[in-house]
Amino acid sequence: MSEEKTPGTATARPGRRTPLIIAAVAIVAALGITAAVGLGGNDDKPSGSGSAVAEVSGGTDSTKAATVLDRPFTKPALVLTDTKGQKYDLRERTKGKPTLIYFGYTHCPDVCPLTMSNIAIAKKQLPKADQDKLQVVFVTTDPERDTSAELAKWLPAAGDPSFTGLTGDFSAIQAGARQIGIGIDPPKKEGDKVISMHGAQVIAFSPTTDQGYVLYGEDASVDDYAKDLPKIIKGENP
């Protein structure tokens, strides 16, 4: 597959699956990165990473993990179910709190657990008071299999027991993701595997405005998060 760049766009690594691009990404001028991964057993190999192309507002530094958005995202209007089986209103429960939101699924063989692990390790480097303030919300893109009980088992192992796991109706999850420029396709069976296409970015929301100003791609490391989280917790951009 060849890579093509046009003025005012950023291109992620190409994959073997067709990238998922949605209009909302370009509207808010965010960088979209889409992961295509197999939903199989432990022996499954990842089916590769796709890419999405979108306009990025203002200049960007390719050496930085974070993209600071000129036009921030509004927090998704999502009311789902948490790991305790209780109703969880995302806007209400995270209002006024520094919040990282990621859409993924527990059968993901690579990107999802790595992202949760990186954030968890970086979080542990924060002072205890800041650890308590930070909200990390993992919203499943495979709600048929990712029940509340499944998320409750997976999140402490992949990330941190304090992370919030949410599941619910797929159409509601897909609509909520679209509000922050993340594309999600329904899981689809191909041969003996189930393939999921989902945006692999983490959006950081400010505690002072509840707006999402910072976007991280799948290459963001522990050090990237550790460096940026103290500022995000204060309501500052990295």
Summary of the structure (lengths in Angstrom):
residues: 238
radius of gyration: 16.5
end to end distance: 34.2
largest distance: 48.3
contacts: 804
relative contact order: 0.22
helix: 26%
strand: 26%
